[in-house]
Amino acid sequence: MAWNDPDGNDRDPWGGRRNEQGPPDLDEVVRKMQEKLSALFGGKQRPQPPADNAFVWAVLGVVVLGLLAWEMVYRIDPAERGVVLRFGRYVSVLQPGPHIRFPRPIEEVRKINVERIETLTATSSMLTSDENIVDVEVAVQYRIKDPEAYLFRIADPDVSVQRVTESAIRDVIGQSTLDFAITGGRAEIAVQSQAQIQQMLDNYTSGIAVTSVNMQPIKPPEEVKAAFDDAIKAREDKERKVNEGEAYRNEIVERAQGEGARIRLDAEGYRERVIAQAEGEAQRFNQLLTEYEKAPQVTRERLYLETMEEVLTNTTKLLLDSKGGANVTYLPLDKLIGNANQGGAPETTDAAPEPPAYTPTVEESLRDRRIGRTRVVR
């Protein structure tokens, strides 16, 4: 049952009477809007008050301005660049910040993220220079460095990067031996591959910058994996032995270097000691020369006595020179001194005891020297 009863009873669908003071009828509101739109586009309409037309125009103006603002104002984020197309043709690149452009369909702005890192993984079997097959898995990371070239110079950037990566890896692996590829050459292969990939992408003006190339361990095919495992184990044993040899060599070399340093320091110390001793002897000789120049005779006598005392200090025999005769008296002082050091009494003999040795004074020694007499005293 409709809200407007065709019978004119003015009742609602539930049998009640419609309130004359209630809200306007929905059908009536729709009908009025249709009439206003028809009048706006040249259709027939009943005359309306000027206030209603002004309101409609104001609403339409606000809607049009909102659409224009939506279509003409662009905000480019710091990680983005805006590529401007005018009637489908490239015009310029917008830098980060707010910009105002012509609305569509005149101009279109495509936002490109130039800081986002894309990752591409490629896995394939390749042939080495010594005709061995290896399984290679590589992950390439890249970003967009030129939005205009990225959008318009190549048809499918991701596919192009994948094909260029496979081509570069095959080229590098094809120039490497199997032993180099599966041992310590993985890092070098990755560096060479990255350089070739970037060069090929630049030749295609793709607008892509390769940030890194990460290679997984290169593996042999499953059919020969056991043999390669044995070869890898042998290589590890070789490296371990080499490291042990290096450690032993370093130990021996360091020990020899330390011994050489010690000998060198001892030699330097001996040299310094000898030089100092020689300098001291020279200074002593110079002082003695000065005294000799002052009193030559006394200095000669003193030197003679000091020399004889130093020479005969360690002897155990005593020689006496008699004044008149040629007899020489021998005293066994060595036995007497030995018995005295042992704490025992000297041995007694039937012979008469020897007289005690006489020790001349300095004046007597000088006098004997003048007359040609020699005394040897312990």
C-alpha positions in Angstrom: 0.0 0.0 0.0 1.5 3.4 -1.0 1.9 6.3 1.3 -0.4 8.4 -0.9 -3.6 6.4 -1.0 -5.2 6.7 -4.4 -8.7 6.6 -2.8 -8.0 9.9 -1.0 -8.3 8.4 2.5 -4.9 9.9 3.4 -4.0 6.9 5.5 -0.6 5.3 6.1 0.0 1.6 5.3 -0.8 0.5 8.8 -4.3 2.0 8.8 -3.5 5.2 10.6 -4.0 8.7 9.3 -0.9 10.5 8.2 0.2 13.5 10.3 -0.2 16.7 8.4 2.7 18.2 10.4 5.2 15.3 9.7 8.2 15.3 7.4 7.8 15.8 3.6 6.9 12.9 1.4 10.0 11.0 -0.1 8.3 10.8 -3.5 7.7 14.5 -3.5 11.3 15.3 -2.7 12.5 13.1 -5.5 10.0 14.6 -7.9 11.2 18.1 -7.0 14.9 17.2 -7.6 14.0 15.7 -11.0 12.2 18.9 -12.0 15.2 21.0 -11.0 17.6 18.9 -12.9 15.3 19.0 -16.0 15.1 22.7 -15.8 18.9 22.9 -15.4 19.4 20.9 -18.7 16.7 22.7 -20.7 13.7 20.6 -19.9 10.3 21.9 -19.1 9.7 22.7 -15.5 7.2 24.6 -13.5 8.4 28.0 -12.5 10.4 27.9 -9.2 11.4 30.7 -6.8 14.8 32.3 -7.5 16.1 31.2 -4.1 15.9 27.5 -5.1 17.8 28.0 -8.3 20.6 29.9 -6.4 21.0 27.0 -4.0 21.2 24.5 -6.7 23.9 26.5 -8.5 25.8 26.9 -5.3 25.8 23.2 -4.6 26.8 22.5 -8.2 29.7 25.0 -7.9 31.0 23.5 -4.8 30.9 20.0 -6.4 32.7 21.2 -9.4 35.3 23.0 -7.4 35.8 19.8 -5.3 36.3 17.7 -8.4 38.7 20.2 -9.9 40.7 20.3 -6.6 40.7 16.5 -6.6 41.9 16.3 -10.2 44.4 19.3 -10.2 46.2 19.2 -6.8 48.8 16.4 -6.3 50.9 15.7 -3.3 54.2 13.8 -3.9 55.7 12.0 -0.9 59.4 12.1 -0.2 59.9 8.6 -1.5 57.9 9.2 -4.7 58.3 11.0 -8.0 55.4 12.1 -10.2 55.5 11.5 -13.9 53.3 14.0 -15.7 51.6 12.9 -19.0 49.8 15.5 -21.1 47.4 13.8 -23.5 49.5 10.6 -23.0 52.8 12.2 -23.7 55.6 12.6 -21.2 56.1 16.2 -20.0 58.1 16.3 -16.7 58.8 14.6 -13.4 57.4 16.2 -10.2 59.6 16.3 -7.1 58.3 15.7 -3.6 55.8 18.3 -2.3 52.4 19.8 -3.4 51.8 20.5 -7.1 49.0 21.8 -9.3 48.4 20.4 -12.8 45.7 20.4 -15.4 42.8 18.0 -14.7 42.1 14.8 -16.6 41.9 14.1 -19.4 44.3 16.9 -20.2 47.1 15.8 -17.8 47.7 12.7 -15.8 50.3 12.2 -12.9 51.7 8.7 -12.2 53.4 8.3 -8.8 56.5 6.2 -8.8 58.2 5.0 -5.6 62.0 5.4 -6.2 63.2 4.2 -2.8 61.4 0.9 -2.6 63.7 -2.1 -3.0 62.4 -4.8 -5.3 63.8 -8.4 -5.0 64.0 -10.9 -7.9 65.2 -14.5 -7.5 66.5 -16.6 -10.3 67.5 -20.3 -10.2 69.0 -22.2 -13.0 71.6 -24.9 -14.0 74.7 -23.5 -15.7 77.8 -24.8 -17.4 81.3 -23.9 -16.1 84.4 -23.3 -18.2 85.7 -26.8 -17.5 82.4 -28.3 -18.7 80.7 -29.1 -15.4 77.1 -28.4 -14.5 76.2 -26.5 -11.4 73.0 -25.3 -9.9 73.0 -21.5 -9.2 70.5 -19.5 -7.2 70.8 -15.7 -7.1 68.7 -12.9 -5.5 68.9 -9.5 -7.2 67.7 -6.3 -5.4 67.1 -3.2 -7.4 65.2 0.1 -7.3 64.0 2.8 -9.8 66.5 5.6 -10.4 64.8 7.2 -13.5 61.0 7.1 -13.5 60.6 8.3 -17.1 63.0 5.6 -18.4 61.4 3.0 -16.2 57.9 3.7 -17.6 58.5 4.3 -21.3 61.9 2.9 -22.4 61.3 -0.8 -21.7 58.1 -2.8 -22.0 58.2 -5.0 -18.9 60.9 -3.9 -16.4 60.7 -6.9 -14.0 60.9 -9.5 -16.9 63.8 -7.5 -18.4 65.7 -7.6 -15.0 65.2 -11.3 -14.7 66.4 -12.0 -18.3 69.4 -9.7 -17.9 70.3 -11.4 -14.6 70.3 -14.9 -16.0 72.4 -13.8 -19.0 75.0 -12.1 -16.8 75.2 -15.0 -14.4 75.7 -17.5 -17.2 78.4 -15.4 -18.7 80.3 -15.2 -15.4 79.9 -18.8 -14.5 80.9 -19.8 -18.0 84.2 -18.1 -17.5 84.9 -19.8 -14.1 86.0 -23.2 -13.2 84.1 -25.6 -11.0 86.5 -25.5 -8.2 86.5 -21.7 -8.2 82.7 -21.5 -8.3 82.0 -23.9 -5.4 84.9 -22.8 -3.1 86.0 -19.2 -2.6 84.8 -17.6 -5.8 81.2 -17.0 -4.9 81.8 -13.4 -3.7 83.8 -12.5 -6.8 81.2 -14.0 -9.1 78.5 -11.9 -7.4 80.5 -8.7 -7.8 81.2 -9.4 -11.5 77.5 -10.3 -12.1 76.3 -7.1 -10.5 78.6 -5.1 -12.7 77.4 -6.8 -15.8 73.7 -6.6 -14.9 74.0 -2.9 -14.2 75.9 -2.3 -17.5 73.3 -4.2 -19.5 70.4 -2.3 -17.8 72.1 1.0 -18.5 72.5 0.0 -22.2 68.8 -0.6 -22.3 68.1 2.8 -20.6 65.8 1.0 -18.2 66.1 3.5 -15.4 66.9 0.7 -12.8 69.7 0.7 -10.3 70.9 -2.7 -9.0 71.7 -2.4 -5.3 73.0 -5.9 -4.5 73.4 -9.4 -5.9 73.3 -12.2 -3.3 74.3 -15.7 -4.4 73.5 -18.8 -2.5 76.1 -21.5 -2.2 76.7 -23.0 -5.7 75.8 -26.7 -5.7 76.5 -29.6 -8.0 73.7 -31.7 -9.4 72.1 -34.3 -7.1 73.6 -37.1 -9.1 77.2 -36.2 -8.3 76.6 -34.6 -4.9 78.3 -37.3 -2.9 81.5 -37.0 -4.9 81.5 -33.3 -4.5 80.9 -33.6 -0.7 84.0 -35.8 -0.5 86.0 -33.2 -2.5 84.8 -30.4 -0.2 85.8 -32.4 2.9 89.2 -33.0 1.4 89.6 -29.3 0.7 88.6 -28.5 4.3 91.2 -31.0 5.6 93.8 -29.3 3.3 92.9 -25.9 4.7 93.1 -27.2 8.3 96.6 -28.7 7.7 97.7 -25.4 6.0 96.5 -23.5 9.0 98.3 -25.8 11.4 101.5 -25.4 9.4 101.1 -21.6 9.4 100.6 -21.6 13.2 103.7 -23.8 13.7 105.7 -21.5 11.4 104.6 -18.4 13.2 105.5 -19.9 16.5 109.0 -20.8 15.3 109.5 -17.5 13.6 108.4 -15.5 16.6 110.6 -17.6 18.9 113.6 -17.1 16.6 112.8 -13.4 16.4 112.7 -13.2 20.2 116.0 -15.0 20.5 117.6 -12.8 17.9 116.3 -9.7 19.7 117.8 -11.0 23.0 121.2 -11.7 21.4 121.1 -8.3 19.8 120.4 -6.6 23.1 123.1 -8.6 24.8 125.6 -7.6 22.1 124.6 -3.9 22.5 125.0 -4.2 26.3 128.4 -5.8 25.9 129.4 -3.1 23.4 128.3 -0.3 25.8 130.2 -2.0 28.7 133.4 -2.4 26.7 133.2 1.2 25.4 132.5 2.5 28.9 135.4 0.4 30.3 137.8 1.6 27.6 136.8 5.2 28.2 137.3 4.7 31.9 140.8 3.2 31.3 141.6 6.1 29.0 140.5 8.7 31.6 142.6 6.8 34.3 145.6 6.8 32.0 145.2 10.5 31.4 145.1 11.2 35.1 148.1 9.0 35.6 149.9 10.9 32.9 149.2 14.1 34.6 150.7 12.8 37.9 153.7 11.3 36.1 154.5 14.7 34.5 154.5 16.2 37.9 156.7 13.5 39.6 158.1 11.0 37.2 160.4 9.1 39.6 157.8 8.6 42.4 155.2 7.7 39.9 157.4 5.0 38.3 158.2 3.5 41.7 154.5 3.5 42.7 153.5 1.9 39.4 156.2 -0.8 39.8 155.1 -1.7 43.3 151.4 -1.8 42.5 152.1 -4.0 39.5 154.3 -6.4 41.4 151.7 -6.5 44.2 148.9 -7.3 41.7 151.0 -10.0 39.9 152.3 -11.8 43.0 149.1 -11.6 45.0 147.9 -15.1 44.2 151.2 -16.9 44.5 152.0 -19.2 47.5 155.8 -19.0 47.3 158.1 -16.5 49.0 161.5 -15.6 47.5 164.1 -13.7 49.5 167.2 -12.1 48.0 170.1 -12.0 50.4 172.3 -9.0 50.5 175.7 -10.5 50.0 175.4 -14.1 48.9 173.8 -15.9 46.1 171.9 -18.4 48.3 168.2 -18.4 47.9 166.0 -19.5 50.8 162.9 -21.4 50.0 160.0 -21.4 52.4 157.1 -23.9 51.9 154.5 -21.3 52.7 151.9 -23.0 50.5 151.8 -26.0 52.8 151.9 -23.9 55.9 149.0 -21.8 54.6 147.1 -24.9 53.5 147.4 -26.5 57.0 146.4 -23.3 58.6 143.3 -23.1 56.5 142.4 -26.7 57.4 142.7 -25.9 61.1 145.5 -28.4 61.7 148.9 -27.8 63.2 151.9 -27.7 60.9 153.8 -30.9 60.4 156.9 -31.2 62.6 160.1 -32.3 61.2 163.5 -33.1 62.6 164.9 -30.2 60.8 165.3 -26.9 62.5 162.4 -24.5 62.1 162.7 -21.9 59.5 163.0 -18.3 60.6 159.9 -16.2 60.0 159.6 -14.4 56.7 160.6 -10.8 56.7 158.3 -8.3 55.0 160.1 -5.2 53.9 158.6 -1.8 54.2 157.9 0.6 51.3 161.0 2.6 52.1 163.2 -0.5 52.1 161.7 -1.7 48.9 162.5 1.7 47.3 166.0 1.6 48.6 166.5 -2.0 47.4 165.3 -0.9 44.0 167.8 1.8 43.8 170.7 -0.5 44.6 169.5 -3.3 42.3 168.1 -5.7 44.9 164.9 -7.5 44.2 162.5 -8.7 46.9 159.5 -10.9 46.1 157.0 -10.8 48.9 153.6 -12.5 49.2 
